[in-house]
């Protein structure tokens, strides 16, 4: 299921896409293999947030150290989720053994859940469109208010990171397709 199925009515989010010269059955694996910080800008943004800029995008999406959980994976899509308690103001992340644990956080007062996906759609011939979407929901009005203040600060850098990831995916797909 893509992010819209995990969070059908988000309070925040964004969606971006790029076309790549690979068929859908090959595009996702190659694109998730990009470095999580493919350029200086993304490395800097990761460091400012206290995130490790090393490793692949796929490893980042499944990083339990950061509270992420792969919610679902198919040959043409991967959806990751994170949940955290934002109020009272000592954030805490849950232990998530499976996707049902993530779903339960919709009912924990003062918490938010976020889903981020990468999905591939055929766009004719040997080409695909890669879509990345991030969606966030809140368990209650207090969590929503706290998150919206946070989102004001991070939404633009988050969008920039997604666009840079897509640019790196397109470059990798062109290199793989030409090989």
Buried (B, 14 or more C-beta within 10 A) or exposed (E): BBBBEBBEEBBBBBBBBBBBBBBBEBBBBBBBBBBBBBEEEBBEBBEEEEBBBEEEBBBBBBBEEBBBBBBBBEEBBBBBBBBBBBBEEEBEBBEBEEBEBBBBBBEBEBBBBBBBBBBBBBBEEBBBBBBBBBBBBBBBEBBBEBBBEBBEEEBEBBBEBBBBBBBBBBEBBEEBBEE
